[in-house]
């Protein structure tokens, strides 16, 4: 069966009748959080460059985080002093393009902001130095750094974005872990390679789903969900499948619903539908 036919078959499944195996809710929520943070960074960057173009050269970096009040905050810190905040933007939990509030007066970071900046900048330094050649670099791409601090962990996700339009990039992403004192613990690759996917389908392939396979992890990753949600309004397909040795993850981008099933069960359905 060719890829186009397989995708069309998958779309005909009554997946709501299938039982998810791993904890799909956990990975979905983490992916949605990454999406909201990165979306706030997109909108915050647009606002910053539009309203404060004269401060552009002062930017040392930016990040977004979810506050205890449930809002998403996006901040930019000074190039020469990371403990000086140039501007903060407050967004709703599901960010809209226009921020709720803009703060350019309070330049002192909170403790959580200091910690987020610290682990983010450490991750940036490790990528830039790449002493052990752990990180891979590809033409026409760039890295996004997403630090997250919870009661249980301090981590930085690194995802790859495209510098050219019409392409969605899956893979070449990483997870760095830190201890409670912001000291680096470990790093890991989330995907084994970079997977570019065209935003458009050709005229002979009008299916509304795409897919990729996993070697390192068994189910869809939070970074996959984040990327798919970021670009869902710019692509022609609405579902994405992740296939590993044990499981098949089915993500509905419009409904933001995730189903994970055993691969052997999925293959039985494919076989029955192909008769």
Protein Blocks (a to p, Z undefined) as FASTA:
>chain_A
ZZklmmmmmmmpcfklpccfbdmklmmmmmmmmmmmmmmmmmmmmmmmmmmmmlmmmpgb
dcddddfkopacdddddfklmkbcfbdcdddfbdcfbdfbdcfkbmcdcfklmmmmmmmm
mmmmmmmnomnomaccdehiacdddddddfkbccdddddddfbehiaceejiacddddfk
opafbdcdfbfbdcdddfbdcfklmcfbdcdddfkbmbdcfklmmmmmmmmmmccbfbdc
dddfkbccdddfklopacdddfklmmmmmmmmmZZ
